[in-house]
Amino acid sequence: MNKVRRWLSTLVGFYKPTQGEELDSLTKLLYSARSVILVISAQAAIISGLLSLYSGNFNLILFTLVLIGYVSLHMVSNLSNDYFGYARGNDIPGSPRLSYTPHPIASGYFSKSQIKIITLCILTIPVAIAAYLFFVRGPYLLLFAIPGFLLLYLYDASKVTLKSIGLGEVASFLVWGPIMITGGYFVITGSISYLALAISVPYGLGVMSILLAKHIDQLEFDSSIQQNTLPVLLGEKRARQLANVIILAMYIIPVIILLFTRNIEFIPFLIVFLNIPSLKRTVASFANVKPREPPKGYVGWPLWYHRFALLHNRRFGWLYIAGITFSILFKFLLQPSSV
């Protein structure tokens, strides 16, 4: 496989098996950083950029910094989660983490010291961007930067992690919803918007559904190592019911925003309903018990609910982005001088 095609393949679809393949260092790094999931950070950045364009205060340089910062920080989060998971003895042979995609250390891609160095090197990117943005936007930036960095650290790197006390899923909602999207909007425009906050909620819920689904898939293993994720605390059935409530709310909230604002410019938001086929499949998957064995040719086992949630949220995210884009065009057609 051509190297460029291989690199691009790590960014799309779902987790792909790589057993027996000879991989170059960049491909190993992309798989280690779980590049297939980085799209959620890119989408959050794009949403904040489009909202700033809608407000008439778009800045290409600041948007680019937000995009690079979000994706690189997400890479740091994934690499550090695997580093600490391995160090704690959670990522062991037979664990879900080692089954669905290569682990940077356990798979022999990198040593513990190499992963530590790589993670710290990547971390310099968002830290440098945050330092620059502090001088651009001032101390108000800390209202978003500090909670964001803190939640990512507490999720799986601290002594008592959010993941182990049933708060990891809530943290993912806060980070990829209100903090990233509203914070990105603030960085680009220099102002805080309640509308941006409201629009961030459905997307944040989508990311929460992905993590909740993953933890449902890993419930038995997490319970065996006393890692009290939200599904462990709720039980599988109630966790699956909660996932469906969250997913349905992703479609209800845009309608509420439209009705509450009574702004016809937001009608294009309803384009997310084109995702109904994926919504039906995802809701149906959570309504039923996970099969005992994967279907023939299935990629990513033992993840099951996670796959449905990830693919659903990816499609929802692009449609949500399309809806905001059409809202901008709608605004331009109604008020040519406003954009």
C-alpha positions in Angstrom: 0.0 0.0 0.0 1.3 3.5 -0.9 2.4 5.3 2.3 0.2 8.3 1.7 -2.9 6.1 1.1 -2.0 4.2 4.3 -1.7 7.4 6.3 -5.1 8.5 5.0 -6.7 5.2 5.7 -5.9 5.6 9.4 -8.2 8.7 9.5 -11.4 7.2 8.1 -13.7 4.3 8.5 -13.2 2.4 11.8 -10.3 0.8 13.6 -8.5 -1.4 11.1 -6.5 -4.6 12.0 -2.8 -4.3 11.2 -1.5 -7.7 12.3 1.3 -8.9 10.2 1.8 -5.6 8.4 5.1 -3.8 8.2 4.3 -0.3 9.2 6.4 2.9 8.9 6.9 5.1 11.9 4.2 7.7 11.0 1.6 5.0 10.5 2.4 3.5 13.8 2.1 6.9 15.4 -1.3 7.5 13.8 -2.7 4.2 14.9 -1.2 4.8 18.4 -2.9 8.2 18.6 -6.2 6.5 17.4 -6.4 8.9 14.5 -9.7 7.5 13.4 -11.3 9.4 16.4 -9.5 12.7 15.9 -12.3 13.7 13.5 -14.4 14.7 16.6 -11.9 17.4 17.5 -11.6 18.6 13.9 -15.4 18.9 13.7 -15.6 20.8 17.0 -13.0 23.3 15.7 -14.9 23.7 12.3 -18.2 24.3 14.1 -16.6 27.1 16.2 -15.1 28.6 13.1 -18.4 28.5 11.2 -20.2 30.1 14.1 -17.6 32.9 14.1 -18.1 33.3 10.4 -21.9 33.5 11.0 -21.3 36.3 13.6 -19.2 38.2 11.0 -16.0 38.0 13.1 -14.1 35.2 11.4 -10.3 35.1 11.6 -8.5 32.5 9.4 -5.2 32.5 11.4 -7.0 32.1 14.8 -9.3 29.4 13.4 -6.2 27.5 12.0 -4.6 27.7 15.4 -7.8 26.4 17.1 -8.0 23.5 14.7 -4.3 22.5 15.1 -4.5 22.9 18.9 -7.6 20.8 19.3 -6.4 17.9 17.1 -2.9 17.8 18.7 -4.3 18.0 22.2 -6.6 15.1 21.4 -3.6 13.1 20.2 -1.9 13.9 23.5 -5.0 12.7 25.4 -5.1 9.4 23.5 -1.4 8.7 23.9 -1.4 9.6 27.6 -4.5 7.4 28.2 -2.7 4.4 26.8 0.5 5.2 28.6 -1.2 5.4 32.0 -3.5 2.5 31.2 -0.4 0.3 30.4 1.5 1.6 33.5 -1.5 0.7 35.7 -1.6 -2.8 34.3 -5.1 -2.3 32.8 -4.0 -2.7 29.1 -3.1 -6.3 29.3 -3.5 -9.3 26.9 -7.1 -10.1 26.7 -8.3 -6.6 27.6 -10.6 -4.8 25.1 -8.0 -2.1 24.4 -5.6 -4.6 23.0 -8.2 -6.3 20.8 -9.7 -3.6 18.5 -6.6 -1.6 17.5 -2.8 -1.7 18.1 -1.6 -0.4 21.5 1.4 1.9 21.2 3.4 0.1 23.9 1.9 -3.4 24.2 2.0 -3.9 20.5 5.7 -3.1 20.4 5.4 0.0 18.3 7.1 2.2 20.9 8.7 1.8 24.3 7.3 3.5 27.4 10.0 6.1 27.3 9.5 6.8 23.6 5.8 7.3 24.1 6.5 9.7 27.0 8.9 11.7 24.8 6.5 11.7 21.8 3.6 12.7 23.9 5.5 15.6 25.5 6.8 16.7 22.1 3.2 16.8 20.7 2.0 18.6 23.8 4.3 21.5 23.0 2.0 22.3 20.1 -1.2 23.1 22.0 0.8 24.7 24.9 2.6 27.0 22.5 -0.7 27.9 20.8 -2.4 28.5 24.1 0.5 30.8 25.2 0.1 32.8 22.0 -3.6 33.0 22.3 -3.3 34.2 25.9 -1.5 37.3 24.6 -4.2 37.7 21.8 -7.3 37.3 24.0 -6.0 37.9 27.5 -6.8 36.2 30.8 -10.4 35.3 29.8 -8.9 32.6 27.7 -8.1 30.7 30.9 -11.9 30.3 31.5 -11.7 27.7 28.7 -8.1 26.6 28.7 -7.7 25.6 32.3 -10.9 23.5 32.6 -10.1 21.8 29.2 -6.6 20.9 30.2 -7.7 19.9 33.7 -10.5 17.6 32.5 -8.2 15.9 30.0 -5.6 15.3 32.7 -8.1 14.1 35.3 -9.8 11.8 32.9 -7.2 9.1 33.0 -3.9 10.5 34.2 -4.5 11.6 37.7 -4.3 9.3 40.8 -8.1 9.1 41.1 -9.4 9.4 37.5 -12.7 10.8 36.3 -13.0 7.6 34.3 -12.9 5.5 37.4 -15.7 7.3 39.3 -18.3 7.6 36.5 -17.5 11.1 35.4 -15.4 10.4 32.3 -18.5 10.5 30.0 -19.7 13.8 31.4 -16.2 15.2 31.0 -16.2 14.3 27.3 -19.4 16.2 26.9 -18.0 19.3 28.6 -14.7 19.2 26.7 -15.9 18.5 23.1 -19.1 20.5 23.5 -19.2 23.8 25.6 -15.4 24.1 26.2 -14.1 23.4 22.7 -16.9 25.0 20.6 -17.7 28.0 22.8 -14.0 28.4 23.7 -13.0 28.2 20.0 -15.7 30.8 19.2 -14.2 33.0 21.9 -10.7 32.6 20.6 -11.7 33.5 17.0 -14.1 36.3 17.8 -13.0 37.6 21.2 -16.5 37.3 22.6 -18.7 34.7 24.4 -21.9 33.7 22.7 -24.9 32.0 24.4 -26.0 30.9 21.0 -22.6 29.2 20.4 -23.0 27.5 23.8 -26.5 26.2 22.9 -25.3 24.9 19.5 -22.4 23.1 21.2 -24.7 21.0 23.3 -25.9 18.5 20.6 -22.3 17.9 19.3 -21.0 17.5 22.9 -23.7 14.9 23.5 -22.7 13.1 20.4 -19.1 12.7 21.7 -20.4 11.6 25.1 -22.5 8.9 23.3 -19.3 7.6 21.7 -17.5 7.2 25.0 -20.5 5.9 26.8 -20.9 3.2 24.1 -17.3 2.2 24.4 -17.6 1.8 28.1 -20.7 -0.3 27.7 -18.7 -2.6 25.4 -15.9 -2.7 28.1 -18.3 -3.0 31.0 -17.4 -6.5 32.1 -13.6 -5.9 31.9 -13.9 -2.5 33.6 -16.0 -4.0 36.4 -13.3 -6.8 36.9 -10.6 -4.2 37.5 -12.8 -1.9 39.7 -12.9 0.8 37.2 -16.3 2.4 37.8 -17.3 3.9 34.5 -20.8 5.2 34.2 -22.1 1.9 32.6 -20.5 0.0 35.5 -22.4 2.2 38.0 -25.7 2.2 36.1 -25.7 -1.4 34.8 -25.7 -2.3 31.1 -29.4 -2.0 30.4 -29.8 1.5 31.9 -26.6 2.6 30.3 -27.9 1.6 26.9 -31.2 3.4 27.6 -29.2 6.5 28.6 -27.2 6.3 25.4 -30.5 6.4 23.3 -31.8 9.4 25.3 -28.6 11.3 24.6 -28.6 10.4 20.9 -32.3 11.5 20.5 -31.5 14.7 22.3 -29.0 15.5 19.6 -31.9 16.0 17.2 -34.4 17.5 19.6 -32.1 20.4 20.7 -31.6 21.9 17.2 -35.4 22.1 16.9 -35.6 23.8 20.3 -33.0 26.3 19.3 -35.0 27.1 16.1 -38.3 27.4 18.0 -36.7 29.5 20.8 -34.9 31.9 18.6 -37.6 32.0 15.9 -34.8 32.7 13.5 -35.5 31.3 10.0 -31.8 31.4 9.3 -31.5 28.4 11.5 -33.9 26.3 9.5 -30.9 24.6 7.6 -29.9 23.1 11.0 -32.7 20.6 10.4 -30.5 19.0 7.7 -29.3 16.7 10.5 -32.5 14.8 10.1 -31.0 13.4 6.9 -29.1 11.2 9.3 -32.3 9.4 10.4 -31.2 6.1 8.8 -28.0 6.1 10.9 -30.0 7.2 13.9 -32.4 4.3 13.5 -29.5 1.8 13.3 -27.8 3.2 16.3 -30.9 3.4 18.5 -31.8 -0.1 17.5 -28.3 -1.4 18.4 -28.6 0.1 21.9 -32.1 -1.3 22.3 -30.7 -4.8 21.9 -28.1 -6.9 23.8 -24.7 -7.1 22.1 -24.2 -10.3 20.1 -22.0 -13.0 21.6 -19.8 -13.3 18.5 -18.9 -10.7 15.9 -20.5 -11.0 12.4 -18.2 -12.4 9.7 -15.7 -9.8 8.6 -16.5 -7.4 11.5 -13.7 -4.9 12.3 -13.2 -3.6 15.8 -14.5 -6.4 18.0 -15.1 -6.4 21.0 -16.4 -2.9 20.3 -20.0 -3.0 19.1 -22.1 -0.1 20.5 -19.0 2.1 20.1 -18.9 1.5 16.4 -22.5 2.5 15.9 -22.1 5.6 18.0 -18.9 6.7 16.3 -20.2 6.3 12.8 -23.5 8.0 13.7 -21.8 10.9 15.4 -19.3 11.4 12.5 -22.2 11.6 10.0 -24.2 13.8 12.4 -21.2 16.1 12.8 -20.7 16.7 9.1 -24.4 17.3 8.6 -24.4 19.7 11.5 -21.5 21.5 9.9 -23.4 21.6 6.6 -26.4 23.0 8.4 -24.4 25.9 9.9 -22.8 26.5 6.5 -26.2 26.8 4.9 -27.4 29.1 7.7 -24.5 31.4 6.8 -25.5 31.3 3.1 -29.2 31.9 4.2 -28.1 34.9 6.3 -26.1 36.3 3.3 -29.1 35.9 1.0 -31.4 37.6 3.5 -29.0 40.3 4.6 -26.2 40.6 2.0 -24.3 43.2 4.1 -24.2 41.1 7.3 -21.5 38.6 6.2 
